[in-house]
Amino acid sequence: MPLSARPEIRPATGKLGILTPGMGAVATTFMAGVEAIRRGISKPIGSLTQMGTIRLGKRTEGRSPLIKEFVPLAGLDQIVFGGWDLFPDDAYLAATKAGVLSREHLGEVKDFLSTIKPMTPVFDQEYVKKLTATHAKKGKSKADLAEQVQDDIKRFKADNGCDRLVMVWCGSTEVYRSPGAVHASLAAFEKGLAESDPEIAPSQIYAYAALKCGVPYANGAPNLTVDTPALLELAKAKGVAVTGKDFKTGQTLMKTILAPGFKARLLGVEGWYSTNILGNRDGEVLDDPESFKSKEVSKLGSLEHIFQPHLYPDLYGHMAHVVRINYYPPRGDNKEGWDNIDIFGWMGYPMQIKVNFLCRDSILAAPIVLDLALFMDLAQRCGMSGIQEWLSFYWKSPQTAPGLYPEHDLFIQLMKLKNTLRHLRGEELITHLGAEYYD
Ligand SMILES: NC(=O)c1ccc[n+]([C@@H]2O[C@H](COP(=O)([O-])OP(=O)(O)OC[C@H]3O[C@@H](n4cnc5c(N)ncnc54)[C@H](O)[C@@H]3O)[C@@H](O)[C@H]2O)c1
């Protein structure tokens, strides 16, 4: 159904299964946090679906319900978790090794996390050079592997009595690939699966299996997955929602907060140099130049689109934008990012801004996984299939219709998201014109 038509919303009854290929730092921090919130130990900080409000009608009306009360989202008590990983550790052990949450916090949800055991993954060393799987599916072909993932999905749904499922990729960043002939159509892709075409990545096998089962798919990493004609064709044919890609967490979040401000004030930018040190498994994977390339392409896009140098050549036409990531084990998940921004103002006088962000990657990513899962489930219950551009808010590289440039400005993304929710509920869209207050 096109978004322009206001859909009926199916109620969020029954259980919602959230499946994550990859049960590392992000996925286990997400699972532990949801359980801690359910037990009243934590608050859902950083989650728009849980803490955000939405203004309705005029500013004089005083109507600002919580988003979760305005649109029918699955409740946290309705969620069950499942996933796949290269390592057979249950979610408690994996979270302990990831080292994001304290022993004290993990201890409070240990009984729950220990019950979540990863299913056997689809893995191909060519796509993640730095990790070696301790267990992986074996199959006659990639088509066979896709069948096995579909079996996993169906079994998980039946065993857990789920009404609906969503899949959020939380697996490692795969090596950079651009779409090839095998991704050009669904027919080519299915032929490629049967022939085990080397250009089909594991993430694409999970995505294919999810879409075949009618399960919405969100891509948390920067690698190529549902942003291919083949998988978009399948999403459309099956009426399934897709979105991506690459969770917008640390440095890019800051960029998409700061850059719209500079542009709003017509301040020029001569250069923006970003570097990071991090020491988690994600950092180790990104230490491989081919996986880093996927990340670099994803990270570089945001400023280019916000500054629109073709419209503002005097301000942004010669900007140098450099991004570096260095693997530095002592830091673990507690990444440190530095940004040096060379800006210029009236008559071209230069100024500098330094940002030093001591961030916690998975703490920023976990609420994004929750929101995406709940909003993708909502989209699916509204019959909204294909690319969900209204969820650009969550992505470093928002997926859009082919030929349409992505919107990276965090504030425009939020307005778009909230207006989509207003539209779904038949409320007036907010344009901020405000003329009625002065008539
Ligand atoms: N943490 C953030 O802020 C952030 C932001 C944007 C994107 N991401 C992306 O999210 C993903 C997860 O990040 P993380 O910090 O949890 O990394 P992580 O290394 O802790 O976890 C990833 C897990 O995926 C597993 N994996 C790899 N290939 C797999 C496959 N084919 N099937 C099943 N499991 C597989 C690995 O064994 C690992 O346990 C990464 O791709 C990362 O780049 C993270």
The ligand as an SDF file (V2000), in Angstrom:
LIG
                    3D

 44 48  0  0  0  0  0  0  0  0999 V2000
   27.5540   -0.1310   17.9700 N   0  0  0  0  0  0  0  0  0  0  0  0
   27.2660    0.8510   17.1470 C   0  0  0  0  0  0  0  0  0  0  0  0
   27.1760    1.9740   17.5480 O   0  0  0  0  0  0  0  0  0  0  0  0
   27.0290    0.5560   15.7120 C   0  0  0  0  0  0  0  0  0  0  0  0
   26.6610    1.6140   14.8980 C   0  0  0  0  0  0  0  0  0  0  0  0
   26.4170    1.3710   13.5570 C   0  0  0  0  0  0  0  0  0  0  0  0
   26.5210    0.1110   13.0560 C   0  0  0  0  0  0  0  0  0  0  0  0
   26.9160   -0.9120   13.8670 N   0  0  0  0  0  0  0  0  0  0  0  0
   27.0550   -2.2200   13.2670 C   0  0  0  0  0  0  0  0  0  0  0  0
   26.2780   -3.1420   13.9700 O   0  0  0  0  0  0  0  0  0  0  0  0
   26.8860   -4.4110   13.8490 C   0  0  0  0  0  0  0  0  0  0  0  0
   27.0000   -5.0290   15.2380 C   0  0  0  0  0  0  0  0  0  0  0  0
   27.8850   -4.2870   16.0330 O   0  0  0  0  0  0  0  0  0  0  0  0
   28.4760   -4.9120   17.3760 P   0  0  0  0  0  0  0  0  0  0  0  0
   29.2130   -3.8300   18.0670 O   0  0  0  0  0  0  0  0  0  0  0  0
   27.4100   -5.6600   18.0860 O   0  0  0  0  0  0  0  0  0  0  0  0
   29.5340   -5.9490   16.7890 O   0  0  0  0  0  0  0  0  0  0  0  0
   29.9930   -7.3400   17.4340 P   0  0  0  0  0  0  0  0  0  0  0  0
   31.2440   -7.7080   16.7090 O   0  0  0  0  0  0  0  0  0  0  0  0
   30.0360   -7.2650   18.9100 O   0  0  0  0  0  0  0  0  0  0  0  0
   28.8020   -8.3230   17.0560 O   0  0  0  0  0  0  0  0  0  0  0  0
   28.5890   -8.7830   15.7660 C   0  0  0  0  0  0  0  0  0  0  0  0
   28.3240  -10.2660   15.8640 C   0  0  0  0  0  0  0  0  0  0  0  0
   27.9310  -10.7270   14.5790 O   0  0  0  0  0  0  0  0  0  0  0  0
   28.3720  -12.0560   14.4620 C   0  0  0  0  0  0  0  0  0  0  0  0
   28.3370  -12.3970   13.0520 N   0  0  0  0  0  0  0  0  0  0  0  0
   29.1850  -12.0290   12.0580 C   0  0  0  0  0  0  0  0  0  0  0  0
   28.7790  -12.5730   10.8890 N   0  0  0  0  0  0  0  0  0  0  0  0
   27.6600  -13.2830   11.1570 C   0  0  0  0  0  0  0  0  0  0  0  0
   26.8010  -14.0810   10.3610 C   0  0  0  0  0  0  0  0  0  0  0  0
   27.0160  -14.2280    9.0710 N   0  0  0  0  0  0  0  0  0  0  0  0
   25.7310  -14.6820   10.9720 N   0  0  0  0  0  0  0  0  0  0  0  0
   25.5070  -14.5290   12.3070 C   0  0  0  0  0  0  0  0  0  0  0  0
   26.3180  -13.7980   13.1000 N   0  0  0  0  0  0  0  0  0  0  0  0
   27.3750  -13.1830   12.5280 C   0  0  0  0  0  0  0  0  0  0  0  0
   29.7510  -12.0470   15.1160 C   0  0  0  0  0  0  0  0  0  0  0  0
   30.1050  -13.3350   15.5660 O   0  0  0  0  0  0  0  0  0  0  0  0
   29.5400  -11.0750   16.2700 C   0  0  0  0  0  0  0  0  0  0  0  0
   29.2710  -11.7380   17.4930 O   0  0  0  0  0  0  0  0  0  0  0  0
   28.2410   -4.1790   13.1600 C   0  0  0  0  0  0  0  0  0  0  0  0
   28.1120   -4.4520   11.7950 O   0  0  0  0  0  0  0  0  0  0  0  0
   28.4720   -2.7320   13.3630 C   0  0  0  0  0  0  0  0  0  0  0  0
   29.3070   -2.1450   12.3750 O   0  0  0  0  0  0  0  0  0  0  0  0
   27.1560   -0.7160   15.1840 C   0  0  0  0  0  0  0  0  0  0  0  0
  1  2  1  0
  2  3  2  0
  2  4  1  0
  4  5  1  0
  4 44  2  0
  5  6  2  0
  6  7  1  0
  7  8  2  0
  8  9  1  0
  8 44  1  0
  9 10  1  0
  9 42  1  0
 10 11  1  0
 11 12  1  0
 11 40  1  0
 12 13  1  0
 13 14  1  0
 14 15  2  0
 14 16  1  0
 14 17  1  0
 17 18  1  0
 18 19  2  0
 18 20  1  0
 18 21  1  0
 21 22  1  0
 22 23  1  0
 23 24  1  0
 23 38  1  0
 24 25  1  0
 25 26  1  0
 25 36  1  0
 26 27  1  0
 26 35  1  0
 27 28  2  0
 28 29  1  0
 29 30  1  0
 29 35  2  0
 30 31  1  0
 30 32  2  0
 32 33  1  0
 33 34  2  0
 34 35  1  0
 36 37  1  0
 36 38  1  0
 38 39  1  0
 40 41  1  0
 40 42  1  0
 42 43  1  0
M  CHG  2   8   1  16  -1
M  END
$$$$
